[in-house]
């Protein structure tokens, strides 16, 4: 998990125990565990500072962007796919001779 403080600091942590609106967390690089309380819809540190907790499963993986080149296929394949789409000839579905190559 990542703990974000109101002053912009962030630190990684691991939950040691949780329940009933409280959790004990081991912070990366710290000798002692800390306690957080969930008060009125906000997580609060031991000294009363509001914090934001982001769990690992909430963190967004960076997705590679798709370029135009990634979406281009050979003209022969595109022509065949368009033909199948417009004519609905399902008998020819398995007869692709043109390989698809990614750039």
C-alpha positions in Angstrom: 0.0 0.0 0.0 1.0 3.6 -0.4 0.3 6.2 2.3 0.0 9.8 1.0 0.3 12.6 3.5 -1.2 16.1 3.1 2.3 17.7 2.7 2.9 15.6 -0.4 5.1 12.9 1.2 4.4 9.3 0.2 5.6 6.1 1.8 5.1 2.4 1.1 3.6 0.2 3.9 2.3 -3.2 4.7 -0.8 -3.8 6.8 0.0 -5.8 9.9 -3.5 -5.8 11.4 -6.8 -4.1 10.7 -10.3 -4.0 11.9 -13.0 -1.8 13.5 -11.8 1.4 11.7 -8.2 1.0 12.6 -5.1 -0.5 11.1 -1.5 -1.1 12.2 1.0 -0.6 9.4 4.7 -1.3 9.0 6.2 1.6 7.0 9.2 1.1 4.7 12.4 2.3 6.4 10.8 2.8 9.8 11.7 0.9 12.9 8.2 1.0 14.5 4.8 0.3 13.1 2.2 3.1 13.1 -1.5 3.1 13.7 -4.1 4.7 11.5 -7.8 5.4 12.4 -10.7 5.8 10.1 -12.7 8.7 11.4 -15.6 10.3 9.7 -14.8 8.8 6.3 -11.1 9.8 6.4 -7.9 7.9 7.4 -6.0 9.8 10.0 -2.4 9.2 11.3 -1.5 9.0 14.9 -0.9 12.7 15.2 -4.3 13.5 13.6 -3.1 14.3 10.1 -5.4 13.2 7.3 -3.9 10.7 4.9 -4.9 8.9 1.8 -4.3 5.2 1.5 -3.9 3.6 -1.9 -3.9 -0.2 -1.9 -1.7 -2.1 -4.4 -4.8 -3.4 -6.2 -6.0 0.2 -6.8 -2.7 1.4 -8.4 -3.0 1.8 -12.1 -0.5 0.0 -14.3 1.0 2.2 -16.9 -0.5 1.1 -20.2 1.5 1.4 -23.4 -0.2 3.7 -25.8 -1.3 2.2 -29.1 0.1 3.9 -32.2 -1.4 4.1 -35.6 1.3 1.8 -36.9 0.1 -0.9 -34.4 -3.3 -0.9 -36.1 -2.1 -1.3 -39.7 -2.4 -4.6 -41.5 -1.5 -5.6 -45.1 -3.9 -4.3 -47.8 -4.7 -7.9 -48.8 -5.8 -8.8 -45.3 -7.8 -5.6 -44.9 -9.5 -6.2 -48.3 -10.4 -9.8 -47.3 -11.8 -8.8 -43.9 -13.9 -6.1 -45.5 -15.2 -8.6 -48.1 -16.2 -11.0 -45.3 -17.8 -8.3 -43.3 -19.9 -7.0 -46.2 -20.8 -10.4 -47.7 -21.1 -12.5 -44.6 -19.5 -15.5 -46.3 -18.6 -17.6 -43.3 -17.4 -20.5 -45.4 -14.2 -18.5 -46.2 -13.4 -17.6 -42.6 -10.5 -20.1 -42.2 -8.8 -19.4 -45.6 -6.6 -16.4 -44.7 -3.3 -16.7 -46.6 -2.0 -13.2 -45.7 -0.2 -13.2 -42.3 -0.8 -10.4 -39.9 2.4 -8.7 -38.8 2.8 -6.3 -36.0 5.1 -3.3 -36.4 
